[in-house]
């Protein structure tokens, strides 16, 4: 079985899946192919494609895989090497809008030089790399070297290229729904503080639906915002006589900033 992993990078890598699909049709790949596609939207009758799986399921698939094909993200490469698998790695390229820069080329080159992986710099040569993989014996990866530290630094920079919208989109959507419900209930003459409480109970439910975090962490996060905005509501509305809707908009904007710079970073 061949496992293809494209990580969590918020850009498509359809080019790699097309190349794999082509080799299946040519008969150069006869094994079953499973694909963790992430943000890549691609349909194929020749591969089993899923957006994401749990970490436990991914571990299981990697254990069973005879070959792993992945992109040039350090996290994806290291995970495959940890399972002592033969790994073919294709770097994402900025000219195809697969990444914001070409640092994955350097990562793939470094791992390839050390004999840990089979670099796939030209997707048209996938057939040759597949043939080479049959006799390839990867060097055992050891993490205690300067090269590894350099690669991890690049990986940290890599994660920072994920757009702020994709990183915080569920929090933004929750805030918008929160505000809309608040406005509707306010027009219905619902008590401001009761309205405020209802909105944050709904926010807890939405964050549970949208996110994969544990419910306890979601409730704790929402409760912090509830207390902060509750105190702000008293200050803005009761003491400064600012319109309740304007106050609500200001508070949610502040909550999103706190979420982005403090909560989400932890």
C-alpha positions, 0 to 999 in steps of 0.5 A: 500500500502507498500512502500519500500525505500532503500535510496541513499546508493551506494551499493545494498540491494537486500537481503531485496527485495528478502525477501519481494518478498518471502513473497508476493509469500507466500501470507503474503503480499497482498498489492501493493508494491512500491520500491524506489530501488536506486542502487539496481538492482532487477527485480520482477513481484510482485513489482513496482520498480523504481530507484528514484523519486522526493521529492514531489512524495516520500512525496505523496507515504509516505502519502498514504502508510500503511506500510513503509519498509526501510534500516537502514539509519537515513535519511530514518527512520526519513522521514518515522517517520515524516509521522507517519507511521509504519516502518519496518527497516532492517540494511545493513550488511558489510558481504554482501557488503551492507555497509562498516561497521555495524553501521546501526545495532546500529541505528536500535537497538536504534530506536527499543528500543525507540519503534519508529520502528519494527527492522528486524535484521533477514530477514528470520523472516520478516513474523513474523514482518509483523504480528506484524506490524498489531497491532504495535503502534509506539511511537511518535518520538521527535527529541530533545534528546541526542540519536537523536544527536548521531544518526545524527552524525552516519548518517553524517558518513554514508554519508561519506562512499559513494565512491568518484567515485559515488559522482563525476562520472558525473563530471569525465565523463564531464571532459573526454568528455570535453578533448576529444572534445578539442583534436579533435578540436585542431587537426582540427586547431580550434583556442585554445580560441574558442575551449576552449569556445566550450568545456565549452558550451558543459560541461554546456549541459552535466552537465544539462543532467547528474545532477538534479541541477538547470541550473543556478547553473550549469552555475555558476559552469561551469563559475567559472571553465571557468574563472579559466582555461582561466587564466591558459591557458594564463599562461601555454600556452602563457607565459610558452609555455607548450603544449596546450593538456598537459595544458588542461589535467592539468587544468581539473585535477585541476578542478576536485579537486576543484569540489570534495573538494569545489564545491560539498561540498557546 
